[in-house]
Amino acid sequence: MELHSTEKIKELYGEFDRIYLEKVKPFIESNFPINKYSEPVYYILDNFILRRFRASLPYLMAKNLKVDPEKIIPLGAASELMFSIALVQDDFFDRCGKRGNLDSSHIKFNPRVAMASSDYSYAFCSKMINKIRNIGLNKETIEKVQDAFIDIQKVVFESFLMEMVNEKDFNFNMNDILTLHKSKTIHGTNTIYATALICDSINNTNIAEKIKKYCLDLAVAGQIKNDLYDLTRYSKTRGFSDLINGYMTYPLAKLKKVLNDEENENLKSLFAYGEAEKIVELIKREDIISLCIDDNEKYVNNSLGHINSLFEGRLKEIFEIWAQGNKINPDKVLLNG
């Protein structure tokens, strides 16, 4: 498998940004009012630096599969907006005061306004999705796409509840983590899957299920990367918030597997009291970072296996580069001391 350079990954991110700014952002702004009610969501949408793949990869898919990409813009727009709403809510539920270098939306405004704004904004996502009724699709495809976006709302709240209901509960396993990871990344997975459904309907092809498997494995890889980066690269801004809150994470699940019973009892106590720095020291001692890097690479390679021979040319390259972009850079997950 050809390995794509960091420069190629940056070029693809730049293409995502360009499509978002030129095509998707104007659509959002023409269908989602900019006012004092939407301000807490627009604050994250416009100011927090995101990888705009949810908005732009569907556009590129359609273009390279000979489907009018303008027909796909509502999917990318709704997904990008829904993800921004989820970030507003996630910071509130996590009691996190920062989103990157920004104050969290519930801090900048206030919790009641931020939460009400989130619910207000979801209505406009639904209106965007309904626009696919006007692009000549059959009824079955329309229903599948609409169901996929309804599923986003359900599953993302399941991920919030999974963390909150099981807060400080040490009795989790790797299957619980994988379910959580796939739930947290439902926006990107379902949007790309829904785009593939539309392309299948128009082109009389059958790629949607393979694309979904690609997305699910890549989702796990990306979440392993995020979990490690939260402990290392972003520790100062995120402040080990998951460990402090008593949320299950991939590195913690790996740590549990390598410790003996007595050590796990100690870890259980540290977890219950939110002793994040001591847990990170154990992660360092047991070389959990290396194990997570290996698992991340395994999931990236699995994702690529699902689309082997599925695409040609530029679209094949895009999916390969995007997968490589979800790999962990070992230099960015070093623990000092």
N, C-alpha and C positions, 0 to 999 in steps of 0.2 A: 504494500500500500504506500503510495507516494505521500511523503510528509510535506505539508505546506508550511512555508516560512511564516514567521511572525509578521513580516511585511504583507504577505497575502491575506492574513487574517485582518490586519488593520485596514487593508483596501476594501475587504468585504464589509467591515463595520462602517467604513466611510460611505459605501454604496447604500447600506441600510439607512444611514443618517440622511443621505441625499433624497432617497425615495420618501422617507418620512416627511422631510421638510417641504418637498415639492408637491407631493401627492396626498399624503395621509393627513398631515397637520391641517391643511386648508379644509379638508373634508370634515375633520373633527370640529373645527371652529365654526363651520357653517351649519353644523347639526347639533352642537352642544353649546348653549349660550354662555358667554363670558359675563358673569355677573357676581354679585356678592354671595349668592347661594352656591355657586360652583367654584368659588375662589380657592377653598382648601384643597380641592382635587386638582385644579389647574396649577396650583402652587407646586405640587409634586410632578405633575405631567410636564411642566415647562422648565423646572429648575433642577430636578434630580437627573443625573446623567444615567441614561438607560441604554442597553443594547437594543436597538429598535427592530430586532428581528421579528417580533410579533406583528408589527405593522408592515414590514417590508419583504420578508421572505415569502409570504403568500403572493405578493405582487410579482416577485421574480419567478416564482413557480408558474404562475399563470402565463406570464410573458414567454417563458421558455417552453411551455407546453402548448403554445399556439392558441391560448384562450385570452380573450380581451382582458388585460389586467385591470382596466378601469372597473370591471364588474366585481373585482375582488376587494376593492378598497374598503367597502363597509365592514368586511370581516377584520381586516387589519386595524382599522380605526377603532372598532368596538373592543377588540382584544387589547389594544394599547391603553385605551381608557379604562377598561375593567381592571387591568393590572395596576394602573396608578391608583385606582380606588382601593384595591386590595392592600397596597403599600400604606396608604393612609390608615386603614383599619389595623393592619398588622402591627404598626408602631404603637398604636393605642393599646391593643391587646397585650403586646409584649412589654408595655410600660417603658418604652424606649424613647428617649428624648431627642435622638438624632437619627436622621436618614442620610447616611454619608456625612457630608460636612454641613448639611442643612439641619435646622431645627425641624423636628417632626411636625407634621401638619397640626396635630392636636395640641402641640406646644405653641406654635405660632398663632393659632386662632384660639380655640379652646375645645376640649373634648366633645362637648355637646354639639357644637357647630360642625366640627370635623365629621362626626358620625352621621349627623343629619344630612350634611352635604354629600356624603358617600351614597346614602340611599337615594337622595334626589338625583344623583348623577347616573345611577344604574338605569333609570327610566330611559335615558337618552341612548344608552347602549342597546337596549331592546329595539328602539326605533331604528337604529342603524342596521341591525341585523334584519329587520323586516324588509329592508330595501332589496334583499335578494329575490323577493317575490316578483320583481319587475325585470329580471334578466333572462326570462325564458326557460327556466328550469322546470323539470317535472315535479309533481306534488311530492313524490317520495323523497327526492333529494332535498327539497325545501324543508320538509319535516325533519330529516336527518340532521341538516345543518342547524336548524333552530334548536333541536334537542341537544346537540353538541354544546351550544352556547348556554342553554339552561343548565346543563351539567357543570359548566364552569362555576356558576354561582353556587350550586350545591356542594361541589367537591372542595372548593376553596374554603368554604365555611366549615366543612368537615375537617380540613387541615387545622384551622384555628381551634376548633373544639377539641380535636385530638390532642393538641398540646395543652390546652387549658384544663380539660377534664382529667388528663393524666399528669398534671403538674406535680413534680416531686415524686412521682411513682417510678420506682426503680425497676419494676417488673416488666420491662419491654425487651423485645428481641429484634434481630435484624429484619425480620419480615415486617414488623411494625414500622421500622425506619424506612424501608423501601416503599411501603404504602404511603407514608407521610410525604416522602420525596416526590412521588408521582402526583400526589394531590396538590402539593405546593406549586408544581409547574404546569398545572392543567391549562392555564391560559395559552401558552405556546403550543402545547401538544394538540389541544382541540382546534385551535385556529388553523394550524397546518393540516390537520386531518380534515377539517371542513373544507379547506381549499382543495384538497385532493379529491374529496367527494364531488365537488362542482366540476373539476377537470375531468373526472371519470365520467360524469353524466354527459358532458359536452363531447368528449373524445371517444366515448364508448371503450374505456380502458378499465383497469382494475388495480390501481396502485395505492388506494387509500389505506388499506389494512397494513401493508408493508411500511408505509410512511408513519403510521401510528406506532408501530413497534420500534422503528428508528427513533422516534421522538421520546418514547418511554425510556429506552435505555440511555439516551443522551440526557434525559431529565435527571436520572439517577447520577450520572457522571457529573453533571453541572451542580447538583446539590451537594455531592461529596466535596467538590471544589469550593462551594460557598461555605460549607461547614468548616473546612480547614482555613480558609481565608479569614473567617470571623475570629478564629482563635489566634491568628498570626498577623497577617497583613493589615487587617482592619480592627485589631484588638483595641486600639485606642479610641476609635470612633464608636464601635459597637459595644465595647466594654464587657465582652463575654456574656452578653445578655441572655443567651439561651441557657447557659449553665447556671447563671444566677437565678433565672426564673424556674429552673428545674425542668427544662425541656429536653427531650431525647434528641440526640444527634448521632450522626454516623461515627465520628471518632470515639464517642462514648460507648457505642455498641461494640466497636472493635476492641476497645480497652477492656470491657467486661469479659470478652471471650478469652483474653490472654491471661487474666488474673486468676489466682486460685480462690477458693471459697473464703478464706480469711481476708485476703486482700479485697475481695468484692464486698465484704461486709464493711470494711473501712471506706471503700468508694461509695457505698450506699449512704453512709453517714455524711460524707463530704457533699454528695449530691443533694441530700435532704436539706442541708444548711447553706446551700449555694456557695460552697467554698471553691469558686471557679479557679483561682490561681493554683491551688493545691491539685486540682484535677488536671490542669494543664501541665503541671510538673510530672504527674504520672504518665500523661500522654507522651511527654518528651522522653521520660525514662524508658518506656516500653517500646519506643520507636513506632508509635502508632501512625505517625505522619507517613512513614515509608509504606506501611500497609495500605493506607488510604490512597496514596499515589498509585500504587499497583492496581487497586480496585477501580479507581477512576479510569485508568488506561484500559482495563478490561471492558468496562461498560462502553467506552468510546468505540473500541474495536467491534464490540457486539452490535452497536448501532449501525456501523458501516456495513456489517454483514447483511443486514436486512435490506439494504438498497443496492447490494452488489448486482451489477448488470441491469438495474432498473432504469437508469438514466444514462444519457450520453452528453458529451460536450460540456457547455457552460453550466448546465444545471447539475450534472454530476460533480463538477468542480466545486460549486457552491455548497452542496451538501457535505462534501468531504472537508472543505475548509471550515464550515460551521462546526462540524464534529471536532476537528482539531482545536478549534477555539475554546472548546469545553474541557480541554486537558489542563491539568494542573502544571503550573510552572514551578518546579522544585525550589528555585531561587526565591520565590515569593512566599514560601511557607516555612521558612527557617525560624526556629525558636532560639533566641539568644540566651546565653548564660548556661 
